[in-house]
């Protein structure tokens, strides 16, 4: 994977998200609402989450669609379903928890963030386990254009 730009980019993005997730997780463990600090962390984290969407939608998903290996199909279908469920849950979470609502139901927000972070870890694990091997077989050197 060392020479594969696409996978290196995905790994870098997932590391950034992982750091943001840890920061957010630390805050939602607090018993009391942390106010503006949480708002700043949420903003940084939501920006970090947009980067993999561009990579997934613009490069990885089209490349996966081109897979002709029948053995890959179940994992790819499961991954697409996982992504769809994740995006649906994320949209619901964002709509349910505007900044003004977080302070009034800190406990509910904490539970919701924990659930979303669990879904995010599941997505990253599925990428590592199922998607990275397919991408490596398709393009071992990572020569596919990164047009995001």
Secondary structure, 3 states (H helix, E strand, C coil): CCCCHHHHHHHHHHHHHHHHHHHHHHHHCCCCCCCHHHHHHHHHHHHHHHHHHHHHHHHHHHHHHCCCCHHHHHHHHHHHHHHHHHHHHHHHHHHHCCHHHHHHHHHHHHHHHHHHHHHHHHHHHHHHHHHHHHHHHHCCCCCCCCCC
